[in-house]
């Protein structure tokens, strides 16, 4: 009996010791959990705010310049102090979204070797579409796009005064110097640079509305250097337009951030008033107005960089059903290559082009640079 009493007392004391320790450690555990919850609630709140800020940056227009079509006027408002935040936002966006392949699009390569070619000594030219003495029934035009010639003209030579009528004609200079001169201006009496006289260099675009008739010359007046440029013709939406010139420059820095819009339809469209014709205001500010349901863009894509997106229709054209011609000029001695829409069967080398058909306004066409040198890509978007 005494032994039983001693055992009960001993167990009671052990219970009190362990209960006190249990209460002590439980209190520590509760305090720790409370502290962690307090810290985590603040961390989650801060993380939520940070993600909201990133979303705001990503959705802010003109920030993600590496992924969407740019306009010249928009580009001119990007200040140097904003460049770091622009790059950070673009970097964040690259990890957060990828464009969906355009499975409905029909994309057909037009290889450089299949182009027309002529070497006249002073002029070395390649024709993507039937031109002069070269005709191919499969390559006559693509929508409003009628001519795409890649020309090299030797120094102190060129195209003397010649007429144009009822075509929209534009020259995109890749390297060298090209002098445009209206037929009414004699050499040495031009009176400074203007739309009627312009000595063009890399990035410059000279545009001519042939309309009822106009005459000009395009000469390489440099003493030594060859000029390399694209000459492009488009079919206007109507004949008998008032002839006109436009000249603009589009810098490489902007083209390295995304596709820069070069041409867009004249405001007022096919029914533009006489005043709208005189104002010559394009649908996209800062571009050159064209008398066609057509847009043009250019971008310079670094190898391995995030692909550039061309928004079909450039948010400026009329028809919903569109076509896009993609061209990779011969500028890097064969080292530039691109891939269109992620498709391995449409990887293009220099001089190649591609017909992108059955696409819709608003579709996002992704073009990647997969070569050993940056790729200067031209897109011509037509109905």
Rosetta blueprint (number, residue, H / E / L):
1 X L
2 X H
3 X H
4 X H
5 X H
6 X H
7 X H
8 X H
9 X H
10 X H
11 X H
12 X H
13 X H
14 X H
15 X H
16 X H
17 X H
18 X H
19 X H
20 X H
21 X H
22 X H
23 X H
24 X H
25 X H
26 X H
27 X H
28 X H
29 X H
30 X H
31 X H
32 X H
33 X H
34 X H
35 X H
36 X H
37 X H
38 X H
39 X H
40 X H
41 X H
42 X H
43 X H
44 X H
45 X H
46 X H
47 X H
48 X H
49 X H
50 X H
51 X H
52 X H
53 X H
54 X H
55 X H
56 X H
57 X H
58 X H
59 X H
60 X L
61 X L
62 X L
63 X L
64 X L
65 X L
66 X L
67 X L
68 X L
69 X L
70 X E
71 X L
72 X H
73 X H
74 X H
75 X H
76 X H
77 X L
78 X L
79 X L
80 X H
81 X H
82 X H
83 X H
84 X H
85 X H
86 X H
87 X H
88 X H
89 X H
90 X H
91 X H
92 X H
93 X H
94 X H
95 X H
96 X H
97 X L
98 X L
99 X L
100 X L
101 X L
102 X L
103 X L
104 X L
105 X L
106 X E
107 X E
108 X E
109 X E
110 X E
111 X L
112 X H
113 X H
114 X H
115 X L
116 X E
117 X E
118 X E
119 X E
120 X L
121 X L
122 X L
123 X E
124 X E
125 X E
126 X E
127 X E
128 X L
129 X L
130 X L
131 X E
132 X L
133 X L
134 X E
135 X L
136 X L
137 X L
138 X L
139 X L
140 X L
141 X L
142 X E
143 X L
144 X L
145 X E
146 X E
147 X E
148 X E
149 X E
150 X E
151 X E
152 X E
153 X E
154 X L
155 X L
156 X L
157 X E
158 X E
159 X E
160 X E
161 X E
162 X E
163 X E
164 X E
165 X L
166 X L
167 X L
168 X E
169 X E
170 X E
171 X E
172 X E
173 X E
174 X E
175 X E
176 X L
177 X L
178 X E
179 X E
180 X E
181 X E
182 X E
183 X L
184 X L
185 X L
186 X L
187 X L
188 X L
189 X L
190 X L
191 X L
192 X L
193 X L
194 X L
195 X L
196 X L
197 X E
198 X E
199 X E
200 X E
201 X L
202 X L
203 X L
204 X E
205 X E
206 X E
207 X E
208 X E
209 X E
210 X L
211 X L
212 X L
213 X L
214 X E
215 X E
216 X E
217 X E
218 X E
219 X E
220 X E
221 X L
222 X L
223 X L
224 X L
225 X L
226 X L
227 X E
228 X E
229 X E
230 X E
231 X E
232 X E
233 X E
234 X E
235 X L
236 X L
237 X L
238 X L
239 X L
240 X L
241 X L
242 X L
243 X L
244 X E
245 X E
246 X E
247 X E
248 X E
249 X E
250 X L
251 X L
252 X H
253 X H
254 X H
255 X H
256 X L
257 X L
258 X L
259 X L
260 X E
261 X E
262 X E
263 X E
264 X E
265 X E
266 X E
267 X L
268 X L
269 X H
270 X H
271 X H
272 X L
273 X L
274 X H
275 X H
276 X H
277 X H
278 X H
279 X H
280 X L
281 X L
282 X E
283 X L
284 X L
285 X L
286 X L
287 X L
288 X E
289 X E
290 X E
291 X L
292 X L
293 X L
294 X E
295 X E
296 X E
297 X E
298 X E
299 X E
300 X E
301 X E
302 X L
303 X L
304 X L
305 X L
306 X L
307 X L
308 X E
309 X E
310 X E
311 X E
312 X L
313 X L
314 X L
315 X L
316 X L
317 X L
318 X L
319 X L
320 X L
321 X E
322 X E
323 X E
324 X E
325 X E
326 X E
327 X E
328 X E
329 X L
330 X L
331 X L
332 X L
333 X L
334 X L
335 X L
336 X L
337 X E
338 X E
339 X E
340 X E
341 X L
342 X L
343 X E
344 X E
345 X E
346 X E
347 X E
348 X E
349 X E
350 X L
351 X L
352 X L
353 X E
354 X E
355 X E
356 X E
357 X E
358 X E
359 X E
360 X E
361 X L
362 X L
363 X L
364 X E
365 X E
366 X E
367 X E
368 X E
369 X E
370 X L
371 X L
372 X L
373 X L
374 X L
375 X E
376 X E
377 X E
378 X E
379 X E
380 X E
381 X E
382 X E
383 X L
